[in-house]
Amino acid sequence: MSKHKSEDYKITAVKYYLENDINYTKMCDIYKCSERWI
C-alpha cells in the first residue's frame, strides 16, 4: 500500500494549520505526516 497522501488530505491539513493557532510540527503529529511535505 502506498504511503502517499491524497491531495484532499493535504489540503485539509493545510487548512487546519491556517485556521488554528498551532505550529506545523503539532499539525504533523495530528495528521501523521512528515514535516518535509508541508
Residue frames relative to the residue before (quaternion, step in Angstrom):
aa qw qx qy qz dx dy dz
M 1.0000 0.0000 0.0000 0.0000 0.00 0.00 0.00
S 0.4946 -0.6830 0.4648 0.2700 3.55 -1.00 0.87
K 0.3627 -0.7256 0.5432 0.2166 3.55 -1.12 0.70
H 0.4642 0.6909 -0.4415 0.3350 3.59 1.27 -0.02
K 0.3609 -0.7176 0.5581 0.2081 3.53 -1.08 0.82
S 0.5070 -0.6396 0.4772 0.3258 3.58 -1.09 0.65
E 0.6484 -0.5119 0.3903 0.4064 3.55 -1.27 0.37
D 0.6346 0.5346 -0.3310 0.4495 3.61 0.98 -0.81
Y 0.6357 0.5309 -0.3195 0.4604 3.56 1.00 -0.82
K 0.6690 0.4953 -0.2937 0.4700 3.58 0.94 -0.91
I 0.6517 0.5135 -0.3155 0.4605 3.58 0.94 -0.87
T 0.6356 0.5250 -0.3209 0.4662 3.57 0.99 -0.82
A 0.6556 0.5127 -0.3096 0.4599 3.58 0.95 -0.87
V 0.6717 0.4877 -0.2998 0.4703 3.59 0.91 -0.88
K 0.6347 0.5168 -0.3321 0.4688 3.61 0.97 -0.78
Y 0.6321 0.5248 -0.3306 0.4646 3.58 0.97 -0.83
Y 0.6466 0.5250 -0.3085 0.4594 3.58 0.96 -0.90
L 0.7067 0.4719 -0.2667 0.4548 3.58 0.88 -0.93
E 0.7249 0.4541 -0.2418 0.4580 3.58 1.03 -0.77
N 0.7436 0.3482 -0.2042 0.5330 3.60 1.21 -0.35
D 0.4824 -0.6760 0.4868 0.2709 3.52 -1.17 0.62
I 0.3999 0.6787 -0.5124 0.3419 3.56 0.41 1.30
N 0.4561 -0.6494 0.5111 0.3303 3.55 -1.21 0.29
Y 0.6560 -0.5512 0.3354 0.3917 3.58 -1.18 0.42
T 0.5719 0.5767 -0.3917 0.4322 3.61 1.13 -0.45
K 0.6576 0.4901 -0.2979 0.4884 3.58 0.96 -0.86
M 0.6329 0.5292 -0.3288 0.4596 3.57 1.00 -0.81
C 0.6456 0.5092 -0.3171 0.4725 3.60 1.01 -0.75
D 0.6117 0.5320 -0.3488 0.4702 3.59 1.07 -0.64
I 0.6616 0.5089 -0.3014 0.4608 3.58 0.97 -0.87
Y 0.7852 0.3392 -0.1627 0.4918 3.58 0.84 -1.01
K 0.3914 -0.7500 0.4594 0.2705 3.60 1.28 0.11
C 0.4601 0.6689 -0.4544 0.3665 3.55 0.86 0.99
S 0.5471 -0.5811 0.4874 0.3542 3.51 -1.32 0.27
E 0.5191 -0.6370 0.4670 0.3267 3.57 -1.04 0.69
R 0.5757 0.6296 -0.3622 0.3755 3.59 1.19 -0.42
W 0.7157 0.4676 -0.2890 0.4308 3.64 0.96 -0.63
I 0.5122 0.6331 -0.4320 0.3876 3.58 1.24 0.03
